[in-house]
Amino acid sequence: MNAMRIEALARKTAVAIPSVCADCFKTDALISDDAQARSLAANRLGDVIVAAAAIGARTVLIPLLENASLRDDSARTNAARGLESPLDIAERCGVVLAVESDLPARALSSWMRGLGHPSLGVYYDLGNAVANGFSPPEELPALIDLIRGVHVKDRRPSGGPNVPLGTGGVNFRAAFASLASLGYDGPLILETVRTMNFFDEARRHHQFMREHWP
């Protein structure tokens, strides 16, 4: 689906597109020791940024986790190199590259503030945080000024797949209270378990948010 058709559908349905998830970068390309591989990934990301801007999205999520994890020094160094050109393109397009990471909040904050680019932000995933052994209410203050979106998702502390909201390890009342107290007013993206009962699931999730958001 090209950008013009997406933009037309957004206008027709009055559904805004605040962000784009670039899951195709959940590989090791952007953190690779191979400069050519990084360059190819950076060029591809540049194209994604331009396309996102064309449909009105102002945030592009970059998943630097799993195979693209930033957990070692070389990965963080290579990622900084791989993101140089895309970040400049993002700034020109009025787009923020929001990193979703499996790093602890303070380590992620330190790395990002070290890069110091105005078009670099964070996408925070509540379920992934708990599955990695982190506590969202404790982590959010260190990242709040960088957060451009939050995934509302539930997982168990032992890891594993997504589970229905309220059945895993995320303390949603505490996490939402923390976000609200910190003044967060950005997107809350439901990244939830999918079934074939789309409308029933949407109603249940909507009710869950009404009951748990302060």
Secondary structure by P-SEA (a helix, b strand, c coil): ccaaaaaaaaaaacccccccccccccccccccccaaaaaaaaaaaaaaaaaaaaacccbbbbbcccccccccaaaaaaaaaaaaaaaaaaaaacccccccccccaaaaaaaaaaaccccbbbbccaaaaaaaccccccccccccccccbbbbbbbcccccccccccccccaaaaaaaaaaaaccccccccccccccaaaaaaaaaaaaaaaccc
